[in-house]
Amino acid sequence: MADIHRLPAVELRSALRSGELSAREVTEHFLARIEESNPRLGAFITVTGPRAVAEAAAADARFARRRAGEPLPPLHGMPVAFKDLTDVAGVVTTHGSAALDRRPAPADGALAAALRGAGAISLGKTQVPEFGLTAYSENRIAPPSRNPYALSRSSGGSSGGSAAAVAAGLVPFAPGTDGGGSIRIPAAACGLLGLKPGRGVVPASESSGDPAGLVVAGPLARTAADAALLLDVLSPEGPATNGSAPNVAGSPDGTGYLDAVHRAPAPLRIGVSLDSPWAGIFPFTPDPEALDALDAGVRLLTGAGHDVVEAGIRYDNRYPDAFTTAWTAGVGAARIAPHREALLTPLTRTFRRRAQQRSAAKLNECLAFLRQFERDTLAQYSAWDLVLTPALAQTPRPVGWFTGSGHGDGRWPSPEWAGDADGDYRRQCEFAPWSSMVNVCGLPAVSIPVHWTGGSPGAGLPMGIQLIGRPGSEALLLQVAAQLGF
């Protein structure tokens, strides 16, 4: 099948489970696509081809000798890739940094263990920004991850390599991680559906580098059903059944996101807002294309029978400092040899220095504020079933836009901006001003590609909307995405 990469993930899984396709056939197909496309796309840092083929052959052997009725792993033979912040046993984890030693990971991290244990086959490690800190996937160790729809543009970050790989058909879907928008931002930039689950939905290993509990794993996919398939493995307990999520039409036995995804939700009250907790410190004006995407989202949701109303939301102006303090705390504690500090990017170096100079009392004060911010924001959001915003305030940015490392043309930062860490960070916050507060609040949210600047899917650049749900509403968000045709 020459078009294996065009199959939705749910159909590819069916073909693997029926024996219509072998795991080795599928793995070799995707590896060939990576070999052809990655030199210009920069989606992968490391490709583990021989290892993947060997694992696929072993999966085929298990398939051939299984007894009648013996169940297959839920992701039997499915190719995936892990962003290069995730440990995969025997493979180097670079964290996107030239300052770290190159040593193979001794064991799978929690995310890789879950997916590989479910039968998925890793094809390699995808491009990330240094330590996952930024909304673009550029670093000092490998070429930047580029947008499949315009190679001069960024694929976003920090799951930018994974998003580019899915959008270009190098893997059928991929797990990402999101601590301030790192699934939703690249999904929006690459025309994908990206779901950030709520806090605690996906089991995660303990991390001293995330004191505010911001980071969670979730799916990057082309359809809601594909995202649901991956989420079923990431979150084995299944959709919430405690009534915390409104109007969820779940499966008959109450389990399984894939079972639930195609059941239409009841009409919802959706509040639409352009308010952002960053607006006080970084005033911004959304691009016309972002507003076009929001208008498209409103039309689609209204056409599906939902009540979409204006929502005024007030955010405490102390948020930017508190979030930045919590978000960058981990890089201050990273174990980096003093003689290698100079190899860090300017942004990482700046935030690391500030984190190390900050007192424990200051960090605790910021964490306490963020807990109060969460309570205040949840109280406001409770007026609606879902909150709707644009996914991004700007179209996908040119490679080098944030760092000032590109070739200035009067419309975007020129090389003399290079090394300006604060300018870099400001540009990121203006690019994605509706992302990080969702992580602080521990809420689920989904990015859905509803608009293309060229007027039709695949034409021009993708632009999306973000829907923010109540705790436990992951299934509802996927149901709404499917209802809108994704």
Sequence and secondary structure as in RCSB ss.txt:
>XXXX:A:sequence
MADIHRLPAVELRSALRSGELSAREVTEHFLARIEESNPRLGAFITVTGPRAVAEAAAADARFARRRAGEPLPPL
HGMPVAFKDLTDVAGVVTTHGSAALDRRPAPADGALAAALRGAGAISLGKTQVPEFGLTAYSENRIAPPSRNPYA
LSRSSGGSSGGSAAAVAAGLVPFAPGTDGGGSIRIPAAACGLLGLKPGRGVVPASESSGDPAGLVVAGPLARTAA
DAALLLDVLSPEGPATNGSAPNVAGSPDGTGYLDAVHRAPAPLRIGVSLDSPWAGIFPFTPDPEALDALDAGVRL
LTGAGHDVVEAGIRYDNRYPDAFTTAWTAGVGAARIAPHREALLTPLTRTFRRRAQQRSAAKLNECLAFLRQFER
DTLAQYSAWDLVLTPALAQTPRPVGWFTGSGHGDGRWPSPEWAGDADGDYRRQCEFAPWSSMVNVCGLPAVSIPV
HWTGGSPGAGLPMGIQLIGRPGSEALLLQVAAQLGF
>XXXX:A:secstr
 TTGGGS HHHHHHHHHHTSS HHHHHHHHHHHHHHHHHHH  EEEE HHHHHHHHHHHHHHHHH  TT    TT
TT EEEEETTS  BTSB  TT TTS   BBSS  HHHHHHHHTT EEEEEE   GGG SSS   SSS   EETTE
EEEE  SSSHHHHHHHHTTSSS EEEEESSSTTHHHHHHHT EEEE  TTTS     TT TT   EEEEEESSHH
HHHHHHHHH TT S  SS STT    TTS  HHHHTTS     EEEE    TTTTTS     HHHHHHHHHHHHH
HHHTT EEEE      TTHHHHHHHHHTHHHHH    GGGGGGS HHHHHHHHHHHHS HHHHHHHHHHHHHHHH
HHHHHHTTSSEEEEES SSS  BTTTTTT S   SSS  GGGTT HHHHHHHHHHHSTTSHHHHHTT  EEEEEE
EETTSSTTSS EEEEEEEE TT HHHHHHHHHHTT 
